[in-house]
Amino acid sequence: MKVPLVLLHGWGVNAAIWNAIIPELESEFELHIIDLPGYGNAHSTDRAMSLREITDIILSKAPAQAVWVGWSLGGTIALHAALTHPERIRKLQLISTTPRFLAGSDWEFGVQKEAFDKLATSFQGDYTKALQSFLRLQLYKTDRAEQRISRQMAKNLTSQLVAHYIPSVTVLQNGLEILAQTDLRSELSRLNVDTQIIAGKTDPLVPIEASQFLSENLNSLHSLIEMETGHIPFLESSKEYIETLIRFSKTAP
């Protein structure tokens, strides 16, 4: 019997971000690939929602118990679900996830407010252009040859994502508001779900120190896997990522 697996995408994109690894995953798992509200036809909405409301919608779409994988904003939602409904989650994998996205006086491992506001403004115009630039940032490489590959990957991803669904400005701004307001640091010690943290060593959005903080402040069974990637490990190093996920999902706690 295949293990049920819930996949939650991040901000600004949609469920099509998982397309490249679906063939490898569907042979091992019972897949539940869920669009966040406002990011797909099944959850079409322009209404602003709280983190709790979004989590409740995802829970209503997920199987009774499953391995949950959340990436970026999807990781924030998955973490919140695990804190509020641990009985629904068999295991939890958090990819490029931080307990607090914005930097502050007591949190240096976040995005600066100026850069955050610039990102918000860019998505008020041409979504396709802004999305491709955003993906290029997440996939950024210093090596010129690798830069060409990452630019092409960002272009290809943009085409797939736009073909799947284009979210409204309201939905995008609501997601940014959730990222700006959410701070789960004080709640980490309450988590009692077996958790695996996947972090990119060169992630420009979620510094590796944020993932290390996450790991250091969990009391539950957990592990931290640091990969030689940016913000999208499951695409940048897909073979390593898939092998890691399969081992984690099928190993007894």
C-alpha positions in Angstrom: 0.0 0.0 0.0 1.4 3.4 -1.0 2.0 6.1 1.6 -0.3 9.1 1.2 1.8 12.2 0.5 0.5 15.8 0.6 2.5 18.4 -1.4 2.1 22.1 -0.7 3.6 24.7 -2.9 5.0 28.1 -2.0 4.0 31.7 -2.5 3.6 33.1 -6.0 3.5 29.8 -7.8 1.1 26.8 -7.9 0.9 23.1 -7.8 2.6 22.8 -11.2 5.9 23.5 -9.5 6.0 19.8 -8.6 5.4 18.5 -12.2 9.0 17.5 -12.9 9.2 15.1 -10.0 5.7 13.7 -10.1 6.7 10.7 -12.3 9.3 9.5 -9.7 6.9 10.2 -6.8 3.8 8.6 -8.1 5.4 5.2 -8.2 6.2 5.4 -4.5 3.3 7.5 -3.0 -0.4 8.1 -3.2 -0.1 11.8 -4.2 -2.3 14.6 -3.0 -1.0 17.7 -4.8 -3.0 20.6 -3.4 -3.2 24.2 -4.7 -3.3 26.8 -2.0 -6.6 28.8 -2.1 -6.5 31.2 -5.0 -3.8 29.4 -6.9 -5.9 26.9 -8.8 -9.3 26.4 -10.3 -10.3 24.0 -7.5 -9.7 26.8 -4.9 -10.5 29.9 -7.0 -11.0 32.8 -4.6 -10.0 36.5 -4.2 -10.9 36.6 -0.5 -8.2 37.5 1.9 -7.7 34.6 4.4 -5.8 34.0 7.6 -3.1 31.3 8.1 -5.7 29.4 10.2 -8.4 29.6 7.4 -5.9 28.4 4.7 -4.7 25.6 6.9 -8.3 24.5 7.5 -9.0 24.4 3.8 -5.9 22.3 3.1 -6.8 19.9 6.0 -10.3 19.5 4.4 -8.6 18.4 1.1 -5.9 16.1 2.7 -6.3 12.5 3.6 -7.0 11.5 7.2 -3.3 10.9 7.8 -0.4 11.4 5.5 3.2 12.5 5.1 3.1 16.3 4.5 5.6 18.1 2.4 5.6 21.9 2.5 7.8 24.2 0.6 8.4 27.8 1.5 4.9 29.3 2.3 3.6 25.8 2.0 6.0 24.8 4.7 4.6 27.5 7.0 1.1 26.1 6.4 2.3 22.5 6.9 4.1 23.5 10.1 1.0 25.3 11.4 -1.1 22.2 10.5 1.2 20.0 12.5 1.1 22.3 15.5 -2.7 22.5 15.5 -3.7 19.1 14.1 -0.8 16.7 14.8 -3.1 13.7 14.6 -3.5 14.3 10.8 0.1 14.2 10.0 2.2 11.0 10.0 5.5 12.8 9.2 6.4 16.4 8.2 9.0 17.5 5.7 9.7 21.2 5.6 11.6 22.5 2.6 13.1 26.0 2.6 10.9 26.9 5.6 11.4 29.5 8.2 9.6 30.2 11.5 9.7 33.9 10.6 10.1 35.2 7.1 10.8 38.9 7.8 14.0 40.1 9.5 13.6 42.1 12.7 15.5 43.4 15.7 15.5 40.0 17.3 15.7 37.9 14.0 18.5 38.4 11.6 17.8 35.3 9.5 15.0 36.8 7.4 14.3 39.0 4.4 14.7 42.7 4.9 11.6 44.8 4.8 12.8 46.9 1.8 13.4 43.8 -0.3 10.1 42.3 0.8 8.2 45.5 -0.2 10.0 45.5 -3.6 8.9 42.0 -4.2 5.3 42.9 -3.4 5.4 45.8 -5.7 6.8 43.8 -8.6 3.9 41.4 -8.6 1.3 44.2 -8.9 2.3 44.5 -12.6 3.1 41.9 -15.2 2.7 38.6 -13.3 4.6 36.5 -15.9 7.6 38.8 -15.9 7.6 39.2 -12.1 7.3 35.4 -11.7 10.3 34.6 -14.0 12.4 37.2 -12.2 11.4 35.7 -8.8 12.2 32.2 -9.9 15.6 33.3 -11.2 16.3 34.8 -7.8 15.5 31.5 -6.1 17.7 29.6 -8.5 20.5 32.0 -8.6 24.0 30.6 -9.3 27.4 32.3 -9.2 28.9 30.1 -12.0 28.1 31.5 -15.5 27.4 28.1 -17.0 25.1 27.3 -14.2 23.4 30.7 -14.5 22.4 29.9 -18.1 20.9 26.6 -16.9 19.0 28.3 -14.1 17.7 31.1 -16.3 16.3 28.5 -18.7 14.8 26.5 -15.8 13.1 29.7 -14.6 11.8 30.4 -18.1 10.4 26.8 -18.4 8.9 26.8 -15.0 7.2 30.2 -15.6 5.5 28.8 -18.7 4.2 25.7 -16.8 3.0 27.8 -13.9 1.2 30.4 -15.9 -0.5 27.7 -18.0 -1.8 26.1 -14.8 -3.2 29.2 -13.1 -2.6 32.9 -12.6 -3.4 34.1 -9.1 -5.0 37.6 -8.5 -3.0 40.5 -6.9 -5.3 40.1 -3.9 -4.3 36.5 -3.4 -0.6 37.3 -3.8 -0.7 40.2 -1.4 -2.6 38.1 1.1 0.1 35.5 1.0 2.8 38.1 1.6 0.8 39.5 4.5 0.7 36.1 6.1 4.5 35.7 5.6 5.0 39.2 7.1 2.9 38.6 10.2 3.7 34.9 11.0 6.2 34.1 13.7 6.1 30.5 14.9 9.4 30.6 16.9 7.8 30.4 20.3 5.6 27.4 19.2 8.3 25.1 17.8 8.9 23.4 21.1 5.3 22.1 21.1 5.7 20.2 17.8 5.4 16.5 18.3 5.5 15.2 14.7 8.6 13.5 13.3 10.1 16.2 11.1 12.7 16.5 8.4 14.0 19.9 7.4 15.5 20.4 3.9 17.6 23.5 3.5 19.5 25.0 0.6 23.0 26.2 1.6 22.8 29.1 -0.9 19.1 29.9 -0.4 18.6 33.7 -1.0 15.2 33.8 0.7 15.6 31.5 3.7 19.1 31.6 5.0 20.6 28.3 6.2 20.7 29.8 9.7 16.9 29.9 9.8 16.7 26.2 9.1 19.4 25.5 11.7 17.4 27.6 14.2 14.3 25.5 13.3 16.2 22.3 13.9 17.7 23.5 17.2 14.4 24.5 18.6 12.4 21.3 17.9 11.9 18.9 20.8 10.3 16.3 18.5 12.2 13.7 16.6 13.8 15.6 13.7 16.7 15.9 11.2 18.2 18.6 9.1 19.5 17.9 5.6 21.6 20.7 4.1 21.8 20.6 0.3 24.0 22.3 -2.2 21.1 24.3 -3.6 19.2 27.5 -3.5 15.5 27.9 -2.6 14.1 25.0 -4.7 16.1 21.9 -3.6 13.5 19.4 -5.1 14.2 20.8 -8.6 17.8 21.9 -8.3 18.9 18.5 -7.0 15.9 16.3 -7.7 17.5 12.9 -7.5 19.1 13.5 -4.1 15.8 15.1 -2.9 13.6 12.2 -4.0 15.9 9.6 -2.4 15.9 11.6 0.8 12.1 12.0 0.9 11.5 8.2 0.2 13.9 7.2 3.0 12.3 9.6 5.4 8.7 8.7 4.6 9.3 5.0 4.8 11.5 4.8 7.9 9.8 4.0 11.1 10.1 6.8 13.8 
